[in-house]
């Protein structure tokens, strides 16, 4: 397995969470953000928010003014209702940006590699292609050429199919993806659409010798609010990647990776159902 940076043994141990907030003004602002998020795009009036939080309206108004100053809250000029601002909604996007995903997902990738004994890749969608962001190699070598930063057509890869199946993709877009796969690819628009339908049903995508002879892959999407932001794949020799192994790997990923994902990411709820 590839060497990973050692843990910082000099780092201080984390303090346990306090029973009460050590700074009331910050706590008030965070509670307001949570309630604004729950209120959705229509927002909520100041009086309702103050009542829900058990706070004085004047004090809460000052807190909301500070949040508005930084773009974490905004007020509808017509109705006066408050809602979450663009700066707050952008935090999750920045945290889960492509440059951060490898570090966030290293524990999950490593655990799947150790459990399966296979090569693990992390990829994201970039136009009609996927880009490999990270990989974790097993102790036994897998004769497949892969590199971080490499691009492959989404239509012919398990990673790409897992991503496309769990994004807002319609039937009319299939031609863009199959065209990117090149004239030598046997994948048609209809076949890709049917593959994505099957992938959504069982929660994982597969590919067998469509990119490299003797190599097969299985991939599962990593979801945020139901939409795929990345996918992880298991790559192995095709002769040990039959249907039974596919289901076994999907369930292994469900068991091993799910508890190690960041709280804002998840796997499909029905990964490898019994009817697969």
C-alpha positions in Angstrom: 0.0 0.0 0.0 1.2 3.5 -0.7 2.9 5.3 2.2 0.8 7.9 3.9 2.2 10.8 5.9 2.6 9.9 9.6 0.3 11.3 12.1 1.5 14.4 14.0 2.5 12.8 17.3 3.3 16.2 18.8 -0.2 17.6 18.2 -2.1 18.3 21.4 -5.1 16.1 22.2 -8.4 17.6 21.3 -10.4 19.1 24.2 -13.8 17.6 24.9 -16.7 19.7 23.8 -17.9 22.0 26.5 -21.3 21.5 28.1 -22.3 25.1 27.3 -21.0 27.6 24.8 -17.9 29.5 25.9 -18.9 32.5 23.9 -22.6 33.4 23.9 -22.5 35.9 20.9 -20.9 33.3 18.6 -23.3 30.7 19.8 -26.2 33.0 19.0 -24.9 33.6 15.5 -24.5 29.9 14.9 -28.0 29.1 16.1 -29.4 31.8 13.9 -27.6 30.3 10.9 -29.0 26.8 11.7 -32.5 28.2 11.8 -32.1 30.2 8.7 -30.9 27.1 6.9 -33.9 25.1 8.1 -36.2 27.9 7.0 -35.2 27.4 3.4 -35.2 30.0 0.5 -38.4 31.7 1.8 -36.7 32.7 5.0 -38.3 33.7 8.2 -39.4 37.0 9.9 -37.2 38.5 12.7 -40.0 38.0 15.3 -40.4 34.3 14.5 -36.7 33.7 14.6 -36.3 35.5 17.9 -39.2 33.4 19.4 -37.8 30.2 18.1 -34.4 30.9 19.6 -35.8 32.5 22.8 -33.8 35.7 22.1 -34.5 39.4 22.4 -35.4 40.8 19.0 -33.1 43.9 19.3 -30.1 41.7 20.2 -30.9 39.2 17.4 -31.2 42.0 14.9 -27.6 43.1 15.7 -26.4 39.5 15.3 -28.2 39.3 11.9 -26.7 42.6 10.8 -23.2 41.1 11.5 -24.1 38.0 9.5 -25.4 40.2 6.7 -22.2 42.2 6.7 -20.2 39.0 5.9 -22.8 37.6 3.5 -23.8 34.8 5.7 -27.4 36.1 5.9 -29.5 38.3 3.7 -32.8 40.1 4.1 -35.5 40.2 1.5 -36.1 44.0 0.8 -39.8 43.4 0.0 -40.9 41.2 2.9 -38.1 41.8 5.5 -37.7 38.1 6.0 -34.2 36.7 6.7 -32.6 33.8 4.9 -29.2 32.2 4.6 -26.7 34.2 2.5 -24.4 33.0 -0.3 -21.3 33.1 1.9 -22.8 30.5 4.2 -24.0 28.2 1.4 -20.5 28.5 -0.2 -18.7 27.1 2.9 -19.7 23.5 2.1 -18.7 23.9 -1.5 -15.3 25.2 -0.6 -14.7 22.5 2.1 -15.7 19.7 -0.4 -13.8 21.3 -3.3 -11.6 19.0 -5.4 -8.4 20.1 -3.8 -9.7 19.0 -0.4 -11.4 15.7 -1.3 -8.3 13.5 -1.3 -7.4 14.5 2.3 -11.0 14.2 3.5 -11.5 10.8 1.9 -8.1 9.2 2.6 -9.4 7.2 5.6 -12.3 5.8 3.6 -10.1 5.0 0.6 -7.4 3.3 2.7 -10.0 1.3 4.6 -11.6 0.0 1.4 -8.1 -0.9 0.0 -7.2 -2.8 3.1 -10.6 -4.7 3.3 -10.6 -5.6 -0.4 -6.9 -6.0 -1.2 -7.5 -4.1 -4.4 -6.5 -0.8 -6.1 -8.8 2.1 -5.1 -9.3 5.3 -7.1 -11.1 8.6 -6.3 -12.4 10.6 -9.2 -14.6 13.5 -10.2 -16.4 14.6 -13.3 -14.8 17.2 -15.5 -17.0 17.9 -18.6 -17.5 14.6 -20.4 -14.5 13.0 -18.7 -13.5 11.9 -15.2 -10.3 13.0 -13.5 -8.4 10.8 -11.0 -7.8 12.8 -7.8 -6.2 10.1 -5.7 -5.4 6.4 -5.5 -4.5 3.9 -2.8 -2.5 0.8 -3.9 -2.7 -2.7 -2.3 0.3 -4.7 -1.2 -0.1 -6.9 -4.3 0.5 -5.2 -7.6 -2.2 -4.5 -10.1 -1.0 -4.2 -13.6 -3.0 -1.2 -14.6 -1.6 2.2 -15.6 -3.1 4.9 -13.5 -2.0 8.3 -12.3 -3.4 11.2 -10.3 -4.6 13.8 -12.8 -5.3 11.2 -15.6 -8.5 11.7 -17.6 -10.7 9.1 -19.1 -14.2 9.3 -20.9 -17.0 9.2 -18.3 -19.1 7.0 -20.6 -16.7 4.0 -20.5 -15.5 4.1 -16.9 -17.2 2.9 -13.7 -16.3 6.1 -12.0 -17.9 8.2 -14.7 -21.1 6.0 -14.8 -21.5 6.2 -11.0 -21.2 10.0 -11.2 -23.5 10.5 -14.1 -26.2 8.2 -12.7 -26.5 10.3 -9.5 -26.5 13.7 -11.1 -29.2 15.7 -12.8 -28.5 14.2 -16.3 -31.2 13.7 -18.9 -31.4 11.4 -21.9 -30.6 14.2 -24.4 -27.1 14.6 -22.8 -25.9 11.0 -23.6 -24.6 11.9 -27.0 -22.1 14.4 -25.5 -20.6 11.7 -23.3 -20.6 8.9 -25.9 -19.0 11.3 -28.4 -16.2 12.0 -26.0 -15.5 8.2 -25.7 -14.4 8.2 -29.4 -15.5 6.3 -32.5 -14.0 3.1 -31.3 -16.1 2.9 -28.2 -19.0 0.4 -28.5 -21.1 2.5 -26.0 -24.2 4.0 -27.6 -26.5 6.6 -26.2 -29.2 4.1 -25.5 -26.8 1.7 -23.8 -25.3 4.4 -21.6 -28.8 5.6 -20.5 -29.8 2.0 -19.6 -26.5 1.6 -17.7 -27.2 4.7 -15.7 -30.7 3.5 -14.9 -29.3 0.2 -13.6 -26.6 2.0 -11.7 -29.2 4.1 -9.9 -31.2 1.0 -9.0 -28.3 -1.0 -7.4 -26.1 1.9 -6.3 -22.9 1.0 -8.1 -21.5 1.0 -11.6 -19.2 -1.5 -13.3 -16.9 -1.6 -16.3 -15.1 -4.7 -17.7 -12.1 -4.3 -20.1 -13.5 -1.2 -21.8 -10.4 0.8 -21.0 -7.7 -1.8 -20.4 -7.5 -5.4 -21.4 -7.9 -7.8 -18.4 -9.0 -5.0 -16.0 -12.4 -4.5 -14.4 -13.8 -1.7 -12.1 -16.6 -1.2 -9.7 -17.5 2.3 -8.6 -19.9 3.9 -6.1 -20.9 7.6 -6.0 -20.2 9.9 -3.0 -23.3 12.0 -2.6 -24.0 15.4 -1.2 -27.7 16.2 -0.9 -28.4 13.3 -3.2 -26.1 14.5 -6.0 -22.8 12.8 -6.8 -19.8 15.1 -6.1 -17.1 12.3 -6.5 -16.9 8.5 -6.8 -14.5 5.8 -5.5 -13.7 2.7 -7.5 -12.2 -0.7 -7.0 -9.9 -1.9 -9.8 -8.9 -5.5 -10.2 -8.1 -8.2 -12.8 -11.3 -9.0 -14.7 -11.0 -12.7 -13.9 -11.9 -12.1 -10.3 -14.5 -9.5 -10.8 -17.7 -11.5 -11.6 -21.2 -10.5 -10.5 -20.9 -12.1 -7.1 -17.7 -10.2 -6.4 -19.3 -7.0 -7.5 -22.1 -7.4 -4.9 -19.5 -8.4 -2.3 -17.4 -5.3 -3.0 -20.4 -2.9 -3.0 -21.5 -4.2 0.4 -17.9 -4.1 1.7 -17.7 -0.4 0.7 -21.1 0.2 2.4 -19.8 -1.3 5.6 -16.3 0.0 5.6 -16.4 3.4 3.9 -19.8 4.8 5.0 -18.8 5.4 8.7 -15.5 7.1 7.6 -17.1 9.7 5.2 -17.3 13.4 6.2 -20.7 14.1 7.7 -21.8 16.0 4.6 -21.1 13.1 2.2 -23.0 9.8 1.9 -23.4 6.6 -0.2 -26.6 5.5 -1.9 -29.1 4.3 0.6 -29.8 1.1 -1.2 -26.2 0.0 -2.1 -26.2 -3.5 -3.6 -29.8 -4.5 -2.6 -30.5 -8.2 -2.3 -32.2 -8.3 -5.6 -29.0 -7.4 -7.4 
